[in-house]
Amino acid sequence: MSIKESINIQDSSLLNAIAPALKLMSYIEASIEPVVHVDFAQSKAISPIYALALSIFCGRCNKSITFQNLPSYLESIFFPFGVDPEGLRKGEFGAKLEGFSKKTYMPIVSFPANSNNDDKEYILSMVEDLIIRQTGMDRNISYGFKYLTSEAIDNISEHSESKKGYIIAQTNSRLKYLDICIADAGITLLGSYKKLPNNEILSDIEAIQAASRGIQARIFLMLKIGAMAFRHPEK
């Protein structure tokens, strides 16, 4: 089976980025063929969210997925498997990240999801430092940035039932915002909502919409109290 993927994601909307990824996943899962070829020749702009969602799917799918005509962005972030720091010496991982210090994006990076793990703290500290340097983030903003990142990662450790988490980020200098995507291959958002009493969320899309509203509300509150500016102006 061959799928021609035409992606052109021009904004930071969570749903606009994840919807085409979910559509492609559904096509692949519905295929009765064991091998699926995905051709990106007609694709233009691809967001970190789309890339990471598809990367995690590839790691869990029981079909063999091959990719053709990968855009340079996907090749640069080591799509689809990303960088696994646990398979590298610390110096090697640091050198690999340093290669992105002058860029506006970082590669897909995996980290151990268990709560108390020195490797996890080291990996995430290196990633946060890279993003702060890439964006020229002010110190007071960096504190809020690290807090939000820590909260999202702690949520993976506590609720996802996953062995690994994944992080990727990209700065849009034209529109002046930072996209950060943190994900896992655990029980999914829908699985988490199903564990809640009186849950009314029944689909993955509904779960994403609910989570998106919660994230936006939380960021607005932090902006309100002056903790950070999630969308910060370029220097």
KARAVEN-V260849 format. One record per backbone hydrogen bond with DSSP energy under -0.5 kcal/mol. NH is the residue of the N-H (numbers start at 1). CO is the residue of the C=O. Records with the same first field share a line. If there is no record, write none. Layout:
# KARAVEN-V260849
NH=CO + CO
This chain:
# KARAVEN-V260849
3=37
5=3 + 39
6=4
7=5
9=45
10=8
17=13
18=14
19=15
20=16
21=17
22=18
23=19
24=20
25=21
26=22
27=23
28=24
29=25
30=26
31=27 + 28
36=64
37=1
38=66
39=3 + 37
40=38 + 68
43=40
44=7
51=47
52=48
53=49
54=50
55=51
56=52
57=53
58=54
59=55
60=56 + 57
61=57
64=34
65=63
66=36 + 64
68=38
75=71
76=72
77=73
78=75
79=74
82=78
83=108
85=83 + 110
87=84
88=85
93=89
94=90
95=91
96=92
97=93
98=94
99=95
100=97
101=98
103=100
106=169
108=77
109=167
110=83
111=165
113=163
117=115
121=117
122=118
123=119
124=120
125=121
126=122
127=123
128=124
129=125
130=126
131=127
132=128
133=129
134=130
135=131
136=132
137=132
142=138
143=139
144=140
145=141
146=142
147=143
148=144
149=145
150=146
151=147
152=148
153=149
154=150
155=151
156=152
157=153
158=154
159=155
160=156
165=111
166=183
167=109
168=181
170=179
171=104
172=177
173=171
176=172
177=172
179=170 + 177
180=178
181=168
182=180
183=166
185=164
187=160
191=187
192=188
193=189
194=190
195=191 + 192
196=193
199=196
202=200
207=203
208=204
209=205
210=206
211=207
212=208
213=209
214=210
215=211
216=212
217=213
218=214
219=215
220=216
221=217
222=218
223=219
224=220
225=221
226=223
227=222
228=222
230=228
232=230
